[in-house]
């Protein structure tokens, strides 16, 4: 059992003015609409439908906040959340890269996403969800390069790793590490980027991802294990 199992839906924001007023750390999940983002959030929180996994990718066009802390677990999932005891928020950002969205809706959602990522002081880091079979699609690269200016950590979850054999998994992680290490700032210092293999189906990589999230949020002093070194 981890602290993330306490996650509860908190609120949905469609404008910056709707964002939570609480000054607690936020860890955001972002990725292409079919990369398995909702499944990753659900399995990390040990819940089946915390994050909505639509049959129509790209349907979720708002920012959804899930509180961690201030609630019981297991059979007490419906107890009220004590806002004074909330320790962090997991933030489900709109999926990107799916064409079946109207132009006006897409423009609003892209601006909401960009404004949140760049201006939100409570945001401590980003979980970039990518299909391990097709990492770093053009929009993934665009988002990574664009977010890098914040100087905040990015941790890549290479999802659906159960669909790869051992060699393919190794190659996917190696390719990802190589790309991430190519990003350096003006002084030559690498950006705080990292990656791991992940599978919601096989529960692969849960401990590493959980440790990274809690570490970013200041909830543990144990550094997450870097799966890229395994």
N, C-alpha and C positions, 0 to 999 in steps of 0.2 A: 504494500500500500504506500502511495506517495501523496504528498500534499496536493498534487494536481487532481487527485480523485475527488477533491472537495468542490471542483468547478461547478458553477451554476450559471445559467443565462442571467445576465444583468440588464443589458439594454441594447437597443439598436440605434445607431446614429446615421442620419441622412444628411446632416450638415455639421460643420465644426461646432456650432453652438449647442449641438445635442451631445457632445462628448461628456463623459463623466467628469465631475468636478473634483473627485478625490485625488489627492496627491500620492498615488502609489505607483510602483513600477508597472510598465506595460510591455509585454512581449508580443509582437505581431507576427502573424502567419500570412504569407502571400505566395502566389504562384499561378501558373496557368490554370484555366478552368477545369482541365481534365487531369491534373497532376496528382490528385488524391489528397488535397489539403484537408477537406472535411473529415475524411477517414483518419488522417493522422491526428487531428485534434481529438476526435472521439476516442481513439485507442489510447492516447496518452492520458486521457482523463478517465479511462475505464468506463465509458458510457457509450450507448449505442446511437443516440441521436441528439447529442448536445449541439454539434454543428450540423447544419442542414446540408445533406448531400443531395442536391437536386438531380433528377434524371435529365434535366436540360442544363448543361454546363453554361455558366455565365449568368444564371438567373439571379443569383445573390448579388445585389448591387448596393448594399449598405455595409456599414462597419458594425460588426457584432462583438459585443464585449461579454466575456465570461469571467466572473469573479472567482478568486481562489482565496479561501480563508473565511471565517465567520459562519461556517455551516458544517453540519455533520456529514458523515458518509454512509455508505451501505443502505440500510433500510430507511434511513432518515433523509432521503434525497429531497423531500418536499418541504423540509423545515425552512423557515424564513432565514435570510442572510442578515447577519449583524454587520452593517456597513462599517462600523468602527473597527471591526476585526478583519476586514478585507486586506490581504497582504499583497496581492498583485492581480493584474488583469491579463488574460489571454485574449488577443484581439484577432478576429477573423476578418481579413480584408477582402474586398471583392476580387474574384478571379479575373484574370485578364487573358486576352488573346482569343476570344470567341466571337465570331462574326455576327451571330444572330442577336444583336442588340441594336436598338435604334440609335441614330447618331446623337440626338439630344441627351438620351439616357447615358450613352457612353461618355460624352463630354463631361456631364455632371459627375459621373462616377470616377472618371480619371482625375478630375480636379480635386474631388474629395480625397481620393487616395494620395495624390501628390502633396496636398496641403497637410494632411495628417502626418505623413512620413517625414516631411521636412521641418514642420513647425512644432510638433508635439514634444514638449520637454520631458514628459513622463515615459516616452518610448525609449527603452533601454537597448533594444536589439531586434533583429529581424530574422525570422525563420523562413528561408526561401525554399519552397517545396518544388522539386523537379522530378519528373519521371526518369528513373535511372537508365532507362533504355534510350532516352532522347534528352540528355541534359543540355542546358545552355542553348535553348532556342533563342532566336533574335530578341524577343521581348524579355526573356530572362536576363540576357546580357544588358539590354537597355536599362532595366530596372536596377541591376547590380551597379552599373557604372554611375547611374544617376543618384543612387542612395549613398554611394561611397563618400561623397562630399560631406556627409554628416559625421564621418569618423566613427560611427557606431558599428558594433559587431554584426556580421551576417553569418548564420549557420545554415548550410544547405542540407536538406533532407532529400536523399536520393531514394524516392519511393518506388514501390513495386519491385523491390530487389529480389523477391521470391521468384520472379519470372526470368531471372538471369542464372546461368550456371556460374560456377566458382570463378572461372577465368573472365567471363563477361563482367562479373561483379567487381573483380580486381581492376580490370581495365577501366570500367566506368568511374570508380573512385579515383584511380590514378589520373585519368583525364581531367576530372574535376579539380583535384589538388593542383595539377599543373596550371590550369587556367586561373584558379584563385591566387596562386603564388605569383602570377604575372602582374597582379595589381599592386603597385607601390605608389606612395605619395611623392611629393616634390623633393623630400629629403632622402628618398630611397627606402623608406621604411614600409614594410608590407602592411596592407590593410588587415584589420582583424576579421579575416574570413576563414571559415572552416567548413568541413563536410563530413557526412557519414552515410552509410547505407541504411535503409529503413524499409520495413514492410509491415503494414497494418495487418495483413492476412496472417503472417507468420510471427507477428510480434517481435520482429527483428529490430534491434537498435533502440528499444524503449528506454532502457536505463541511461544510455548515453545522451539521448535527446532530453530526457527529464532532467538530468544533472545539469546540462547546458542551460536550460530554461531557468531552473531555480538559481543557478549560479549568477546568471545575468540579473535576476531580480533581487539578488542579495539575500537569498533564502538558505544558502548553504556555503560553507567554506571549503568544501571538497571540490577540486577542479574536475570538470567532466573529462572522461577518458577520450582521447583523440583516436577515433576508429581508423583514421587514415594511416596510423602507424602500426596497425595490427597486421 
